[in-house]
Amino acid sequence: MDDSFEIPVLFNQKELLFPARLLHQGFTHKIKVDVNGLTIIFEPDEEGNYRAIIDDILLEKANEINISLLKTIAVAIESIVR
């Protein structure tokens, strides 16, 4: 079964599509998203909202990561899941 899909986002008045993949992990899941060449993992928190998980290696590239874009992607994921 292919759990790949695209996340449509409207950001800075541009329509963007981000390739994503659903990862099943026990009783929960994570969503792996390619954000401009960087792999960002989104996971649901206790309230059902999604948060971006950024590992130490990506922190070195933090200048390339737009936090507002990550928040917009998280909201888009929430709208898809609900």
PyMOL Python script that loads the backbone (N, CA, C, O; Angstrom):
from pymol import cmd

cmd.read_pdbstr("""\
ATOM      1  N   MET A   1       0.841  -1.177   0.000  1.00  0.00           N
ATOM      2  CA  MET A   1       0.000   0.000   0.000  1.00  0.00           C
ATOM      3  C   MET A   1       0.887   1.242   0.000  1.00  0.00           C
ATOM      4  O   MET A   1       1.814   1.356   0.802  1.00  0.00           O
ATOM      5  N   ASP A   2       0.593   2.162  -0.902  1.00  0.00           N
ATOM      6  CA  ASP A   2       1.364   3.395  -1.012  1.00  0.00           C
ATOM      7  C   ASP A   2       0.677   4.484  -0.206  1.00  0.00           C
ATOM      8  O   ASP A   2      -0.460   4.852  -0.500  1.00  0.00           O
ATOM      9  N   ASP A   3       1.355   4.996   0.802  1.00  0.00           N
ATOM     10  CA  ASP A   3       0.799   6.038   1.654  1.00  0.00           C
ATOM     11  C   ASP A   3       1.380   7.393   1.308  1.00  0.00           C
ATOM     12  O   ASP A   3       1.524   8.249   2.182  1.00  0.00           O
ATOM     13  N   SER A   4       1.713   7.598   0.050  1.00  0.00           N
ATOM     14  CA  SER A   4       2.255   8.878  -0.401  1.00  0.00           C
ATOM     15  C   SER A   4       1.123   9.776  -0.880  1.00  0.00           C
ATOM     16  O   SER A   4       0.137   9.307  -1.449  1.00  0.00           O
ATOM     17  N   PHE A   5       1.277  11.056  -0.644  1.00  0.00           N
ATOM     18  CA  PHE A   5       0.292  12.039  -1.081  1.00  0.00           C
ATOM     19  C   PHE A   5       0.968  13.401  -1.133  1.00  0.00           C
ATOM     20  O   PHE A   5       2.142  13.527  -0.785  1.00  0.00           O
ATOM     21  N   GLU A   6       0.240  14.411  -1.563  1.00  0.00           N
ATOM     22  CA  GLU A   6       0.775  15.765  -1.610  1.00  0.00           C
ATOM     23  C   GLU A   6      -0.056  16.662  -0.708  1.00  0.00           C
ATOM     24  O   GLU A   6      -1.273  16.508  -0.603  1.00  0.00           O
ATOM     25  N   ILE A   7       0.620  17.602  -0.060  1.00  0.00           N
ATOM     26  CA  ILE A   7      -0.052  18.553   0.814  1.00  0.00           C
ATOM     27  C   ILE A   7      -0.111  19.897   0.098  1.00  0.00           C
ATOM     28  O   ILE A   7       0.925  20.516  -0.145  1.00  0.00           O
ATOM     29  N   PRO A   8      -1.328  20.357  -0.246  1.00  0.00           N
ATOM     30  CA  PRO A   8      -1.454  21.667  -0.892  1.00  0.00           C
ATOM     31  C   PRO A   8      -1.442  22.775   0.164  1.00  0.00           C
ATOM     32  O   PRO A   8      -2.119  22.678   1.187  1.00  0.00           O
ATOM     33  N   VAL A   9      -0.667  23.824  -0.097  1.00  0.00           N
ATOM     34  CA  VAL A   9      -0.521  24.926   0.855  1.00  0.00           C
ATOM     35  C   VAL A   9      -0.558  26.242   0.087  1.00  0.00           C
ATOM     36  O   VAL A   9       0.040  26.367  -0.982  1.00  0.00           O
ATOM     37  N   LEU A  10      -1.261  27.211   0.640  1.00  0.00           N
ATOM     38  CA  LEU A  10      -1.218  28.571   0.110  1.00  0.00           C
ATOM     39  C   LEU A  10      -0.320  29.365   1.046  1.00  0.00           C
ATOM     40  O   LEU A  10      -0.658  29.573   2.211  1.00  0.00           O
ATOM     41  N   PHE A  11       0.831  29.812   0.535  1.00  0.00           N
ATOM     42  CA  PHE A  11       1.816  30.507   1.367  1.00  0.00           C
ATOM     43  C   PHE A  11       2.399  31.667   0.573  1.00  0.00           C
ATOM     44  O   PHE A  11       2.862  31.488  -0.553  1.00  0.00           O
ATOM     45  N   ASN A  12       2.376  32.845   1.159  1.00  0.00           N
ATOM     46  CA  ASN A  12       2.865  34.062   0.489  1.00  0.00           C
ATOM     47  C   ASN A  12       2.226  34.236  -0.886  1.00  0.00           C
ATOM     48  O   ASN A  12       2.895  34.564  -1.866  1.00  0.00           O
ATOM     49  N   GLN A  13       0.929  34.011  -0.931  1.00  0.00           N
ATOM     50  CA  GLN A  13       0.125  34.172  -2.142  1.00  0.00           C
ATOM     51  C   GLN A  13       0.552  33.235  -3.277  1.00  0.00           C
ATOM     52  O   GLN A  13       0.321  33.526  -4.451  1.00  0.00           O
ATOM     53  N   LYS A  14       1.176  32.112  -2.917  1.00  0.00           N
ATOM     54  CA  LYS A  14       1.562  31.101  -3.901  1.00  0.00           C
ATOM     55  C   LYS A  14       0.971  29.762  -3.479  1.00  0.00           C
ATOM     56  O   LYS A  14       0.952  29.414  -2.298  1.00  0.00           O
ATOM     57  N   GLU A  15       0.493  29.025  -4.466  1.00  0.00           N
ATOM     58  CA  GLU A  15       0.021  27.674  -4.204  1.00  0.00           C
ATOM     59  C   GLU A  15       1.202  26.716  -4.329  1.00  0.00           C
ATOM     60  O   GLU A  15       1.858  26.649  -5.368  1.00  0.00           O
ATOM     61  N   LEU A  16       1.459  25.983  -3.261  1.00  0.00           N
ATOM     62  CA  LEU A  16       2.592  25.062  -3.220  1.00  0.00           C
ATOM     63  C   LEU A  16       2.088  23.649  -2.938  1.00  0.00           C
ATOM     64  O   LEU A  16       1.073  23.468  -2.266  1.00  0.00           O
ATOM     65  N   LEU A  17       2.795  22.660  -3.451  1.00  0.00           N
ATOM     66  CA  LEU A  17       2.512  21.256  -3.159  1.00  0.00           C
ATOM     67  C   LEU A  17       3.760  20.624  -2.558  1.00  0.00           C
ATOM     68  O   LEU A  17       4.858  20.742  -3.102  1.00  0.00           O
ATOM     69  N   PHE A  18       3.574  19.954  -1.428  1.00  0.00           N
ATOM     70  CA  PHE A  18       4.699  19.295  -0.777  1.00  0.00           C
ATOM     71  C   PHE A  18       4.459  17.789  -0.753  1.00  0.00           C
ATOM     72  O   PHE A  18       3.438  17.334  -0.237  1.00  0.00           O
ATOM     73  N   PRO A  19       5.395  17.009  -1.309  1.00  0.00           N
ATOM     74  CA  PRO A  19       5.271  15.550  -1.260  1.00  0.00           C
ATOM     75  C   PRO A  19       5.344  15.068   0.190  1.00  0.00           C
ATOM     76  O   PRO A  19       6.156  15.553   0.979  1.00  0.00           O
ATOM     77  N   ALA A  20       4.489  14.113   0.522  1.00  0.00           N
ATOM     78  CA  ALA A  20       4.443  13.612   1.895  1.00  0.00           C
ATOM     79  C   ALA A  20       4.215  12.110   1.888  1.00  0.00           C
ATOM     80  O   ALA A  20       3.778  11.524   0.899  1.00  0.00           O
ATOM     81  N   ARG A  21       4.527  11.513   3.025  1.00  0.00           N
ATOM     82  CA  ARG A  21       4.338  10.067   3.181  1.00  0.00           C
ATOM     83  C   ARG A  21       3.870   9.792   4.600  1.00  0.00           C
ATOM     84  O   ARG A  21       4.445  10.298   5.563  1.00  0.00           O
ATOM     85  N   LEU A  22       2.829   8.994   4.720  1.00  0.00           N
ATOM     86  CA  LEU A  22       2.292   8.615   6.018  1.00  0.00           C
ATOM     87  C   LEU A  22       3.102   7.452   6.573  1.00  0.00           C
ATOM     88  O   LEU A  22       3.298   6.444   5.894  1.00  0.00           O
ATOM     89  N   LEU A  23       3.572   7.593   7.809  1.00  0.00           N
ATOM     90  CA  LEU A  23       4.339   6.546   8.479  1.00  0.00           C
ATOM     91  C   LEU A  23       3.513   6.023   9.651  1.00  0.00           C
ATOM     92  O   LEU A  23       3.224   6.768  10.587  1.00  0.00           O
ATOM     93  N   HIS A  24       3.132   4.752   9.606  1.00  0.00           N
ATOM     94  CA  HIS A  24       2.374   4.142  10.693  1.00  0.00           C
ATOM     95  C   HIS A  24       3.357   3.688  11.763  1.00  0.00           C
ATOM     96  O   HIS A  24       4.360   3.038  11.467  1.00  0.00           O
ATOM     97  N   GLN A  25       3.054   4.042  13.029  1.00  0.00           N
ATOM     98  CA  GLN A  25       3.921   3.629  14.130  1.00  0.00           C
ATOM     99  C   GLN A  25       3.055   3.213  15.314  1.00  0.00           C
ATOM    100  O   GLN A  25       2.655   4.042  16.131  1.00  0.00           O
ATOM    101  N   GLY A  26       2.779   1.939  15.387  1.00  0.00           N
ATOM    102  CA  GLY A  26       1.950   1.440  16.480  1.00  0.00           C
ATOM    103  C   GLY A  26       0.559   2.043  16.446  1.00  0.00           C
ATOM    104  O   GLY A  26      -0.161   1.923  15.455  1.00  0.00           O
ATOM    105  N   PHE A  27       0.187   2.698  17.552  1.00  0.00           N
ATOM    106  CA  PHE A  27      -1.140   3.300  17.645  1.00  0.00           C
ATOM    107  C   PHE A  27      -1.172   4.735  17.143  1.00  0.00           C
ATOM    108  O   PHE A  27      -2.210   5.392  17.228  1.00  0.00           O
ATOM    109  N   THR A  28      -0.080   5.223  16.632  1.00  0.00           N
ATOM    110  CA  THR A  28      -0.021   6.604  16.155  1.00  0.00           C
ATOM    111  C   THR A  28       0.572   6.637  14.750  1.00  0.00           C
ATOM    112  O   THR A  28       0.768   5.597  14.122  1.00  0.00           O
ATOM    113  N   HIS A  29       0.847   7.809  14.281  1.00  0.00           N
ATOM    114  CA  HIS A  29       1.423   7.975  12.947  1.00  0.00           C
ATOM    115  C   HIS A  29       2.256   9.250  12.907  1.00  0.00           C
ATOM    116  O   HIS A  29       2.150  10.114  13.777  1.00  0.00           O
ATOM    117  N   LYS A  30       3.070   9.341  11.895  1.00  0.00           N
ATOM    118  CA  LYS A  30       3.835  10.549  11.607  1.00  0.00           C
ATOM    119  C   LYS A  30       3.716  10.800  10.114  1.00  0.00           C
ATOM    120  O   LYS A  30       3.429   9.889   9.337  1.00  0.00           O
ATOM    121  N   ILE A  31       3.936  12.030   9.730  1.00  0.00           N
ATOM    122  CA  ILE A  31       3.891  12.380   8.316  1.00  0.00           C
ATOM    123  C   ILE A  31       5.232  12.985   7.941  1.00  0.00           C
ATOM    124  O   ILE A  31       5.656  14.002   8.491  1.00  0.00           O
ATOM    125  N   LYS A  32       5.887  12.335   6.993  1.00  0.00           N
ATOM    126  CA  LYS A  32       7.199  12.765   6.508  1.00  0.00           C
ATOM    127  C   LYS A  32       6.968  13.668   5.300  1.00  0.00           C
ATOM    128  O   LYS A  32       6.383  13.239   4.305  1.00  0.00           O
ATOM    129  N   VAL A  33       7.430  14.926   5.385  1.00  0.00           N
ATOM    130  CA  VAL A  33       7.159  15.908   4.337  1.00  0.00           C
ATOM    131  C   VAL A  33       8.473  16.441   3.781  1.00  0.00           C
ATOM    132  O   VAL A  33       9.380  16.798   4.533  1.00  0.00           O
ATOM    133  N   ASP A  34       8.563  16.489   2.465  1.00  0.00           N
ATOM    134  CA  ASP A  34       9.722  17.092   1.795  1.00  0.00           C
ATOM    135  C   ASP A  34       9.433  18.583   1.647  1.00  0.00           C
ATOM    136  O   ASP A  34       8.605  18.992   0.833  1.00  0.00           O
ATOM    137  N   VAL A  35      10.133  19.389   2.451  1.00  0.00           N
ATOM    138  CA  VAL A  35       9.955  20.843   2.427  1.00  0.00           C
ATOM    139  C   VAL A  35      11.200  21.451   1.796  1.00  0.00           C
ATOM    140  O   VAL A  35      12.218  21.654   2.456  1.00  0.00           O
ATOM    141  N   ASN A  36      11.095  21.730   0.523  1.00  0.00           N
ATOM    142  CA  ASN A  36      12.205  22.345  -0.218  1.00  0.00           C
ATOM    143  C   ASN A  36      13.513  21.564  -0.067  1.00  0.00           C
ATOM    144  O   ASN A  36      14.578  22.146   0.141  1.00  0.00           O
ATOM    145  N   GLY A  37      13.413  20.248  -0.174  1.00  0.00           N
ATOM    146  CA  GLY A  37      14.600  19.403  -0.109  1.00  0.00           C
ATOM    147  C   GLY A  37      14.983  18.938   1.284  1.00  0.00           C
ATOM    148  O   GLY A  37      15.895  18.123   1.428  1.00  0.00           O
ATOM    149  N   LEU A  38      14.311  19.435   2.311  1.00  0.00           N
ATOM    150  CA  LEU A  38      14.577  19.009   3.684  1.00  0.00           C
ATOM    151  C   LEU A  38      13.428  18.119   4.153  1.00  0.00           C
ATOM    152  O   LEU A  38      12.261  18.442   3.929  1.00  0.00           O
ATOM    153  N   THR A  39      13.752  17.008   4.798  1.00  0.00           N
ATOM    154  CA  THR A  39      12.720  16.110   5.301  1.00  0.00           C
ATOM    155  C   THR A  39      12.318  16.543   6.702  1.00  0.00           C
ATOM    156  O   THR A  39      13.127  16.540   7.630  1.00  0.00           O
ATOM    157  N   ILE A  40      11.048  16.916   6.835  1.00  0.00           N
ATOM    158  CA  ILE A  40      10.500  17.344   8.117  1.00  0.00           C
ATOM    159  C   ILE A  40       9.434  16.332   8.516  1.00  0.00           C
ATOM    160  O   ILE A  40       8.598  15.946   7.698  1.00  0.00           O
ATOM    161  N   ILE A  41       9.464  15.902   9.776  1.00  0.00           N
ATOM    162  CA  ILE A  41       8.480  14.968  10.296  1.00  0.00           C
ATOM    163  C   ILE A  41       7.433  15.758  11.082  1.00  0.00           C
ATOM    164  O   ILE A  41       7.772  16.568  11.945  1.00  0.00           O
ATOM    165  N   PHE A  42       6.169  15.515  10.776  1.00  0.00           N
ATOM    166  CA  PHE A  42       5.070  16.114  11.527  1.00  0.00           C
ATOM    167  C   PHE A  42       4.378  15.003  12.292  1.00  0.00           C
ATOM    168  O   PHE A  42       4.157  13.915  11.760  1.00  0.00           O
ATOM    169  N   GLU A  43       4.032  15.283  13.562  1.00  0.00           N
ATOM    170  CA  GLU A  43       3.328  14.302  14.365  1.00  0.00           C
ATOM    171  C   GLU A  43       2.239  14.995  15.172  1.00  0.00           C
ATOM    172  O   GLU A  43       2.357  16.177  15.497  1.00  0.00           O
ATOM    173  N   PRO A  44       1.174  14.257  15.498  1.00  0.00           N
ATOM    174  CA  PRO A  44       0.110  14.861  16.298  1.00  0.00           C
ATOM    175  C   PRO A  44       0.538  14.974  17.758  1.00  0.00           C
ATOM    176  O   PRO A  44       1.221  14.100  18.290  1.00  0.00           O
ATOM    177  N   ASP A  45       0.120  16.078  18.398  1.00  0.00           N
ATOM    178  CA  ASP A  45       0.379  16.209  19.826  1.00  0.00           C
ATOM    179  C   ASP A  45      -0.832  15.669  20.593  1.00  0.00           C
ATOM    180  O   ASP A  45      -1.742  15.091  19.997  1.00  0.00           O
ATOM    181  N   GLU A  46      -0.838  15.858  21.905  1.00  0.00           N
ATOM    182  CA  GLU A  46      -1.901  15.314  22.744  1.00  0.00           C
ATOM    183  C   GLU A  46      -3.270  15.899  22.406  1.00  0.00           C
ATOM    184  O   GLU A  46      -4.294  15.263  22.659  1.00  0.00           O
ATOM    185  N   GLU A  47      -3.298  17.106  21.836  1.00  0.00           N
ATOM    186  CA  GLU A  47      -4.560  17.773  21.513  1.00  0.00           C
ATOM    187  C   GLU A  47      -5.000  17.518  20.070  1.00  0.00           C
ATOM    188  O   GLU A  47      -6.047  18.007  19.645  1.00  0.00           O
ATOM    189  N   GLY A  48      -4.205  16.757  19.320  1.00  0.00           N
ATOM    190  CA  GLY A  48      -4.548  16.453  17.941  1.00  0.00           C
ATOM    191  C   GLY A  48      -4.031  17.458  16.934  1.00  0.00           C
ATOM    192  O   GLY A  48      -4.294  17.332  15.738  1.00  0.00           O
ATOM    193  N   ASN A  49      -3.298  18.456  17.403  1.00  0.00           N
ATOM    194  CA  ASN A  49      -2.660  19.410  16.494  1.00  0.00           C
ATOM    195  C   ASN A  49      -1.334  18.820  16.028  1.00  0.00           C
ATOM    196  O   ASN A  49      -0.754  17.975  16.710  1.00  0.00           O
ATOM    197  N   TYR A  50      -0.863  19.255  14.891  1.00  0.00           N
ATOM    198  CA  TYR A  50       0.386  18.715  14.354  1.00  0.00           C
ATOM    199  C   TYR A  50       1.546  19.656  14.621  1.00  0.00           C
ATOM    200  O   TYR A  50       1.414  20.878  14.552  1.00  0.00           O
ATOM    201  N   ARG A  51       2.684  19.055  14.928  1.00  0.00           N
ATOM    202  CA  ARG A  51       3.905  19.829  15.177  1.00  0.00           C
ATOM    203  C   ARG A  51       5.028  19.261  14.332  1.00  0.00           C
ATOM    204  O   ARG A  51       5.063  18.069  14.027  1.00  0.00           O
ATOM    205  N   ALA A  52       5.941  20.140  13.962  1.00  0.00           N
ATOM    206  CA  ALA A  52       7.108  19.725  13.176  1.00  0.00           C
ATOM    207  C   ALA A  52       8.192  19.255  14.132  1.00  0.00           C
ATOM    208  O   ALA A  52       8.471  19.901  15.141  1.00  0.00           O
ATOM    209  N   ILE A  53       8.795  18.132  13.804  1.00  0.00           N
ATOM    210  CA  ILE A  53       9.915  17.595  14.571  1.00  0.00           C
ATOM    211  C   ILE A  53      11.161  17.792  13.719  1.00  0.00           C
ATOM    212  O   ILE A  53      11.257  17.271  12.608  1.00  0.00           O
ATOM    213  N   ILE A  54      12.106  18.545  14.250  1.00  0.00           N
ATOM    214  CA  ILE A  54      13.326  18.850  13.504  1.00  0.00           C
ATOM    215  C   ILE A  54      14.502  18.245  14.258  1.00  0.00           C
ATOM    216  O   ILE A  54      14.725  18.561  15.427  1.00  0.00           O
ATOM    217  N   ASP A  55      15.259  17.370  13.584  1.00  0.00           N
ATOM    218  CA  ASP A  55      16.389  16.728  14.254  1.00  0.00           C
ATOM    219  C   ASP A  55      17.608  17.654  14.283  1.00  0.00           C
ATOM    220  O   ASP A  55      17.620  18.714  13.657  1.00  0.00           O
ATOM    221  N   ASP A  56      18.618  17.229  15.020  1.00  0.00           N
ATOM    222  CA  ASP A  56      19.815  18.053  15.222  1.00  0.00           C
ATOM    223  C   ASP A  56      20.512  18.423  13.921  1.00  0.00           C
ATOM    224  O   ASP A  56      21.034  19.530  13.789  1.00  0.00           O
ATOM    225  N   ILE A  57      20.525  17.515  12.972  1.00  0.00           N
ATOM    226  CA  ILE A  57      21.189  17.798  11.695  1.00  0.00           C
ATOM    227  C   ILE A  57      20.481  18.935  10.971  1.00  0.00           C
ATOM    228  O   ILE A  57      21.131  19.797  10.379  1.00  0.00           O
ATOM    229  N   LEU A  58      19.143  18.942  11.018  1.00  0.00           N
ATOM    230  CA  LEU A  58      18.397  20.019  10.368  1.00  0.00           C
ATOM    231  C   LEU A  58      18.550  21.344  11.099  1.00  0.00           C
ATOM    232  O   LEU A  58      18.419  22.407  10.493  1.00  0.00           O
ATOM    233  N   LEU A  59      18.827  21.285  12.399  1.00  0.00           N
ATOM    234  CA  LEU A  59      19.019  22.537  13.138  1.00  0.00           C
ATOM    235  C   LEU A  59      20.185  23.334  12.578  1.00  0.00           C
ATOM    236  O   LEU A  59      20.184  24.564  12.629  1.00  0.00           O
ATOM    237  N   GLU A  60      21.182  22.634  12.042  1.00  0.00           N
ATOM    238  CA  GLU A  60      22.312  23.325  11.421  1.00  0.00           C
ATOM    239  C   GLU A  60      21.866  24.089  10.182  1.00  0.00           C
ATOM    240  O   GLU A  60      22.485  25.084   9.804  1.00  0.00           O
ATOM    241  N   LYS A  61      20.790  23.623   9.550  1.00  0.00           N
ATOM    242  CA  LYS A  61      20.267  24.284   8.357  1.00  0.00           C
ATOM    243  C   LYS A  61      19.076  25.177   8.708  1.00  0.00           C
ATOM    244  O   LYS A  61      18.264  25.502   7.841  1.00  0.00           O
ATOM    245  N   ALA A  62      18.972  25.570   9.967  1.00  0.00           N
ATOM    246  CA  ALA A  62      17.808  26.318  10.445  1.00  0.00           C
ATOM    247  C   ALA A  62      17.564  27.606   9.673  1.00  0.00           C
ATOM    248  O   ALA A  62      16.424  28.060   9.578  1.00  0.00           O
ATOM    249  N   ASN A  63      18.601  28.193   9.129  1.00  0.00           N
ATOM    250  CA  ASN A  63      18.417  29.423   8.359  1.00  0.00           C
ATOM    251  C   ASN A  63      17.581  29.180   7.116  1.00  0.00           C
ATOM    252  O   ASN A  63      16.947  30.102   6.604  1.00  0.00           O
ATOM    253  N   GLU A  64      17.572  27.944   6.624  1.00  0.00           N
ATOM    254  CA  GLU A  64      16.824  27.604   5.418  1.00  0.00           C
ATOM    255  C   GLU A  64      15.371  27.233   5.725  1.00  0.00           C
ATOM    256  O   GLU A  64      14.560  27.102   4.809  1.00  0.00           O
ATOM    257  N   ILE A  65      15.041  27.065   7.003  1.00  0.00           N
ATOM    258  CA  ILE A  65      13.712  26.612   7.386  1.00  0.00           C
ATOM    259  C   ILE A  65      12.852  27.815   7.769  1.00  0.00           C
ATOM    260  O   ILE A  65      13.206  28.578   8.668  1.00  0.00           O
ATOM    261  N   ASN A  66      11.734  27.977   7.088  1.00  0.00           N
ATOM    262  CA  ASN A  66      10.803  29.060   7.365  1.00  0.00           C
ATOM    263  C   ASN A  66       9.752  28.543   8.350  1.00  0.00           C
ATOM    264  O   ASN A  66       8.923  27.705   7.995  1.00  0.00           O
ATOM    265  N   ILE A  67       9.791  29.043   9.582  1.00  0.00           N
ATOM    266  CA  ILE A  67       8.888  28.567  10.628  1.00  0.00           C
ATOM    267  C   ILE A  67       7.426  28.821  10.253  1.00  0.00           C
ATOM    268  O   ILE A  67       6.563  27.987  10.528  1.00  0.00           O
ATOM    269  N   SER A  68       7.150  29.950   9.636  1.00  0.00           N
ATOM    270  CA  SER A  68       5.770  30.249   9.213  1.00  0.00           C
ATOM    271  C   SER A  68       5.276  29.225   8.197  1.00  0.00           C
ATOM    272  O   SER A  68       4.110  28.831   8.217  1.00  0.00           O
ATOM    273  N   LEU A  69       6.169  28.799   7.312  1.00  0.00           N
ATOM    274  CA  LEU A  69       5.802  27.780   6.334  1.00  0.00           C
ATOM    275  C   LEU A  69       5.484  26.463   7.039  1.00  0.00           C
ATOM    276  O   LEU A  69       4.517  25.790   6.682  1.00  0.00           O
ATOM    277  N   LEU A  70       6.285  26.088   8.032  1.00  0.00           N
ATOM    278  CA  LEU A  70       6.027  24.847   8.769  1.00  0.00           C
ATOM    279  C   LEU A  70       4.679  24.910   9.480  1.00  0.00           C
ATOM    280  O   LEU A  70       3.937  23.927   9.498  1.00  0.00           O
ATOM    281  N   LYS A  71       4.362  26.060  10.063  1.00  0.00           N
ATOM    282  CA  LYS A  71       3.061  26.216  10.726  1.00  0.00           C
ATOM    283  C   LYS A  71       1.921  26.095   9.721  1.00  0.00           C
ATOM    284  O   LYS A  71       0.889  25.491  10.015  1.00  0.00           O
ATOM    285  N   THR A  72       2.106  26.667   8.540  1.00  0.00           N
ATOM    286  CA  THR A  72       1.082  26.593   7.499  1.00  0.00           C
ATOM    287  C   THR A  72       0.892  25.152   7.029  1.00  0.00           C
ATOM    288  O   THR A  72      -0.234  24.716   6.790  1.00  0.00           O
ATOM    289  N   ILE A  73       1.989  24.418   6.899  1.00  0.00           N
ATOM    290  CA  ILE A  73       1.898  23.002   6.513  1.00  0.00           C
ATOM    291  C   ILE A  73       1.171  22.209   7.597  1.00  0.00           C
ATOM    292  O   ILE A  73       0.344  21.352   7.287  1.00  0.00           O
ATOM    293  N   ALA A  74       1.475  22.491   8.869  1.00  0.00           N
ATOM    294  CA  ALA A  74       0.811  21.794   9.974  1.00  0.00           C
ATOM    295  C   ALA A  74      -0.698  22.022   9.933  1.00  0.00           C
ATOM    296  O   ALA A  74      -1.471  21.085  10.134  1.00  0.00           O
ATOM    297  N   VAL A  75      -1.119  23.248   9.677  1.00  0.00           N
ATOM    298  CA  VAL A  75      -2.553  23.552   9.574  1.00  0.00           C
ATOM    299  C   VAL A  75      -3.169  22.806   8.392  1.00  0.00           C
ATOM    300  O   VAL A  75      -4.288  22.302   8.492  1.00  0.00           O
ATOM    301  N   ALA A  76      -2.451  22.734   7.280  1.00  0.00           N
ATOM    302  CA  ALA A  76      -2.947  22.008   6.108  1.00  0.00           C
ATOM    303  C   ALA A  76      -3.104  20.521   6.424  1.00  0.00           C
ATOM    304  O   ALA A  76      -4.087  19.901   6.018  1.00  0.00           O
ATOM    305  N   ILE A  77      -2.148  19.954   7.140  1.00  0.00           N
ATOM    306  CA  ILE A  77      -2.245  18.540   7.532  1.00  0.00           C
ATOM    307  C   ILE A  77      -3.474  18.333   8.406  1.00  0.00           C
ATOM    308  O   ILE A  77      -4.225  17.378   8.213  1.00  0.00           O
ATOM    309  N   GLU A  78      -3.679  19.232   9.372  1.00  0.00           N
ATOM    310  CA  GLU A  78      -4.839  19.120  10.255  1.00  0.00           C
ATOM    311  C   GLU A  78      -6.140  19.148   9.466  1.00  0.00           C
ATOM    312  O   GLU A  78      -7.073  18.410   9.784  1.00  0.00           O
ATOM    313  N   SER A  79      -6.212  19.991   8.441  1.00  0.00           N
ATOM    314  CA  SER A  79      -7.444  20.070   7.647  1.00  0.00           C
ATOM    315  C   SER A  79      -7.649  18.808   6.805  1.00  0.00           C
ATOM    316  O   SER A  79      -8.787  18.427   6.532  1.00  0.00           O
ATOM    317  N   ILE A  80      -6.567  18.165   6.397  1.00  0.00           N
ATOM    318  CA  ILE A  80      -6.670  16.918   5.631  1.00  0.00           C
ATOM    319  C   ILE A  80      -7.116  15.772   6.535  1.00  0.00           C
ATOM    320  O   ILE A  80      -7.957  14.961   6.148  1.00  0.00           O
ATOM    321  N   VAL A  81      -6.554  15.707   7.729  1.00  0.00           N
ATOM    322  CA  VAL A  81      -6.801  14.593   8.641  1.00  0.00           C
ATOM    323  C   VAL A  81      -8.207  14.653   9.239  1.00  0.00           C
ATOM    324  O   VAL A  81      -8.833  13.617   9.463  1.00  0.00           O
ATOM    325  N   ARG A  82      -8.693  15.844   9.493  1.00  0.00           N
ATOM    326  CA  ARG A  82     -10.003  15.972  10.164  1.00  0.00           C
ATOM    327  C   ARG A  82     -11.135  15.848   9.246  1.00  0.00           C
ATOM    328  O   ARG A  82     -12.287  15.935   9.670  1.00  0.00           O
TER     329      ARG A  82
END
""", "prot")
cmd.dss("prot")
cmd.show_as("cartoon", "prot")
cmd.util.cbc("prot")
cmd.orient("prot")
